[in-house]
């Protein structure tokens, strides 16, 4: 299984994936700082550092789920559409193992990306806040350990969530798109 994942890594250039995640984490911090400076002086958009890190984590997870969906589309759905997956299926390896390796590869990449993006964004926020003091709150070891555990837990959950676009990507019909659209309307 690990050999199959190494082959996937060699087969696809993923520099765009990691650079997109890095740019996204920088944008998350820039937007968060901008929101704090643009708000009126008597209004505080983020009450404390814990709330700010929750916002950073949520935005990082959403960004990485979108990147994971793009990865699913490139690695699995696109191969089905262009019929190149059948070349893989001609190898003397079971189809379940091949698809399992692809899905595990995507889940591991998404986990690493969410973890690093979240850690980088939270670290930059805490570091900048120690100099600029735009969000009230103190940082101690207990706080950092709690945040690290939270980042780890949410990274595992997000890695699983990033595989959901596979279900919608494998469907070709318009009714499937219509059924998947109403939940997004309720988010308004």
N, C-alpha and C positions, 0 to 999 in steps of 0.2 A: 504494500500500500504506500509506503514511504517512497519507494522507487517510482511509483506512478505519479506521486505528487511532485517529485523532483523533475520528472519529465515534463509535467505541466508548467513548472516554473521555467524550464529551459525553452519550452515551446512558445510561451507568451511573454512579451516584454511588458513588465509591470511598472516601469518607471513613472508613467503617467498616474498610476494609482497612488503611489506614495507621495509624489509631488502634489497631487490634488489634496490629499489629506493634510499635508504640511501647510499648504496655502489656506485651506479651510480653517485650521487651528489659528493661524495668524489673523484671519478675518474675524473669527469669533472673539478674540481678545480685543481687536480694534473696535468692533461694534459695541462690545460691553463697556469699554472705556469711553467711547463716544457718547453712549447713552447716559453715562454718569455725569459727563461734563456738559451735555446739552440741556439736561433737565434744569428746571428753575431751582434757585438756591434753597427754597423752603421745602421742596419736594425731594425725597430720597427714593429713587427707583429700586435700589437694592439695600435692604436694611442692614445686612451683615454679610460677612465673607462666606458663611455657609450657604446662604441663599444664592449668592453670586456663583458659587461652585456648582450648585444644582442647575442653574441656568446654563452654565458652560457645559456641563455634562450632557444635558438634554439636547442642546444644539449639536454637540459633537456626535452624539449617538444618531441623531437624525441624518446628519451629513454622511456618516459612515454606513448607515443602512442604504442610503441612496447610492453610494459608491459600491456597496456590496451588490445591489441590484444591477448596476452596470456590469460588474464582474460576472454575475450570473448570466446576463445577456450575452456577454462576449464569449465566455468559456463553454456554456452549455447550449443556450437557445440558438445562438448563431451557428453552431456546428450542426444542430438539427436542421435548421433552415437551409443551409448550404449543402447538406447531405454528407459532410465530411466525417460525421460521427460514425458512419457505417464503415469507414476505413478502420477506425478504432475497434469497432465491434468484430472485425475480421481477425483480430489478434487472438491467440489462444488463452485469453484471460476472460473471466466471466463478466458479463455486462454489469451486474450488480457491483462488482469490485471496481470496475472502471468509473461508473457513475458515483459510487461511494467515495472514491479517491478524489474526484472532481469536487464533490460537495464538501468533503472534509478540507480540501485545499482552500476553497472559498471561505469556509467557516473559520479556519485558522488565520487566513489573511485578514478577514474582517475583525477577528478578535484582537490581533496584533495592532491593526490600524486604530481601532476604537481605544484600546488601552494606551497606545502611544499618543494619539491625538488628545485624549482626555488628560493624560499626565502632562503633556507639553502645555496645553492650554491652561490647566489649573496651576502648573508650576510658574508659567509666565505671569498669570494673574496675581498669584501670591507674591512673586518677586517684585512686580511693578507696584503692587499695593503697599509693599513695605517701604518703598521710596516715595510714592505719590500720595498715599493715604486717601484715596478716593472712595474706599468702602470701609466702614467701621468694622473692627474686629481684630482679635489677636490670634496668632498662630502658635500652637504648642505641639508637642509630640503626639499627644492623644488625638488632637484634631487631625493631624496629618495621617495617622494610622487609620482613623475612621474614614477619611476621604479615600485613602488607598484601597481599603476593603470595599468601599462603595464602587470605586472605579473598576475593580476586579470583577465584582459581582455583575455590574451592569454590562461589562464587556462580554462576559459569557452569554448573558441574555441577548445582547445585540447580535452576537455571532449567529445565534439560532434564528433571530428575527430576520436577518439579512437573506435567509434562504426562501422567505415567503414569495418574493418576486418570481421564483422559478415556477410556481403554480400558475401565475397569470401569464408568464412568458411562453409556456407550453400550449396554451389555448390559442386558437386561431380565430375564434368567432367573435363577432360584434356583441352578441348577448352576454358573453363573459365580461367584456369591458363595461357593459351597462350595469351588470351586477356588482362589479367592483367599484363603480363610481360613487354610489350613494353614501358609503361611509365617509368618503372624503368631503362630501358636501356638508356633513354634520360638523366638521371641524371648524367651520367659519365662525 
